[in-house]
Amino acid sequence: MQTDQQFLEYVVKSLVDNPNEVKIARTVDEMGVLMTLEVGAADMGKVIGRSGNTAKAIRTLLRVVGMKNNSRVNLKINEPEGGMRPAEKASKTVDEAMADLKI
């Protein structure tokens, strides 16, 4: 396991409630290193943080680790199956909303 992958695993497992569900895939191509992170649906908010600040901080730290190893490191966070995000058609029409209000 590479240093950047070990670092990401340590940080993410420290943040989440279910460290057993953390999975990290590491791929290297001409653009650099891509770390793909998967966590449980319940832990997604902890990894992303308010306004995405935690995810931004993790990405910044990974870039620093990458610079130390002369590589460009990017992080992709996969949304878990059956994630907490609302369905595609989350917004209702005005008529549907009025019917819900029973006015």
C-alpha positions as CSV (number, residue, x, y, z in Angstrom):
1,M,0.0,0.0,0.0
2,Q,1.3,3.4,-1.0
3,T,1.9,6.3,1.5
4,D,-0.9,8.4,0.1
5,Q,-3.4,5.5,0.3
6,Q,-2.3,4.7,3.9
7,F,-2.7,8.4,4.8
8,L,-6.2,8.6,3.2
9,E,-7.3,5.4,4.9
10,Y,-6.1,6.6,8.3
11,V,-7.8,10.0,8.0
12,V,-11.1,8.6,6.7
13,K,-11.3,5.7,9.2
14,S,-10.7,8.2,12.0
15,L,-13.7,10.3,10.8
16,V,-16.4,7.7,10.2
17,D,-18.5,5.5,12.5
18,N,-18.1,2.4,10.4
19,P,-14.4,2.1,9.4
20,N,-15.0,-1.4,8.1
21,E,-17.0,0.0,5.2
22,V,-14.2,2.3,4.0
23,K,-12.8,1.2,0.6
24,I,-10.0,2.9,-1.3
25,A,-9.0,2.2,-4.8
26,R,-5.8,3.7,-6.2
27,T,-5.1,4.1,-9.9
28,V,-2.2,5.8,-11.7
29,D,-2.3,7.3,-15.2
30,E,-0.7,10.1,-17.2
31,M,-2.8,12.7,-15.1
32,G,-1.3,11.4,-11.8
33,V,-2.8,9.4,-9.0
34,L,-6.6,9.0,-8.6
35,M,-7.8,7.8,-5.2
36,T,-11.4,6.6,-5.3
37,L,-13.1,6.5,-1.9
38,E,-16.2,4.6,-0.9
39,V,-17.8,4.8,2.6
40,G,-21.2,3.7,4.0
41,A,-24.2,5.9,3.3
42,A,-24.5,6.9,7.0
43,D,-20.9,8.2,7.0
44,M,-21.1,10.2,3.8
45,G,-21.9,13.4,5.6
46,K,-18.9,13.1,7.9
47,V,-16.5,12.6,5.0
48,I,-18.0,15.5,2.9
49,G,-18.6,17.9,5.8
50,R,-20.6,21.1,6.0
51,S,-20.5,22.8,2.6
52,G,-17.9,20.2,1.5
53,N,-15.2,21.6,3.8
54,T,-14.0,18.3,5.1
55,A,-13.7,16.8,1.6
56,K,-11.8,19.9,0.5
57,A,-9.4,19.6,3.5
58,I,-8.8,15.9,2.8
59,R,-8.0,16.8,-0.9
60,T,-5.6,19.5,0.1
61,L,-3.8,17.2,2.5
62,L,-3.6,14.5,-0.2
63,R,-2.0,17.1,-2.6
64,V,0.6,17.9,0.0
65,V,1.4,14.2,0.4
66,G,1.5,13.9,-3.4
67,M,3.9,16.8,-3.7
68,K,6.2,15.2,-1.2
69,N,6.3,12.1,-3.5
70,N,6.4,14.2,-6.8
71,S,3.0,13.1,-7.9
72,R,-0.4,14.7,-8.4
73,V,-3.1,13.1,-6.2
74,N,-6.8,13.6,-6.8
75,L,-9.7,12.3,-4.7
76,K,-13.0,11.0,-6.0
77,I,-15.7,10.2,-3.5
78,N,-18.2,7.6,-4.8
79,E,-21.8,7.9,-3.6
80,P,-22.9,4.7,-1.9
81,E,-25.6,2.4,-3.3
82,G,-28.9,3.6,-2.0
83,G,-27.3,6.8,-0.8
84,M,-29.1,9.4,1.3
85,R,-29.4,11.9,-1.6
86,P,-33.1,12.4,-2.6
87,A,-34.5,10.8,-5.7
88,E,-34.0,12.4,-9.1
89,K,-37.5,14.0,-9.1
90,A,-37.3,15.6,-5.7
91,S,-39.1,18.8,-6.5
92,K,-42.9,18.6,-6.9
93,T,-45.0,20.6,-9.3
94,V,-47.1,23.4,-7.8
95,D,-50.3,21.3,-8.3
96,E,-48.7,18.3,-6.4
97,A,-47.6,20.6,-3.5
98,M,-51.1,22.2,-3.3
99,A,-52.7,18.7,-3.2
100,D,-50.4,17.8,-0.3
101,L,-51.6,20.9,1.6
102,K,-55.2,19.9,0.9
103,I,-56.2,23.5,0.3
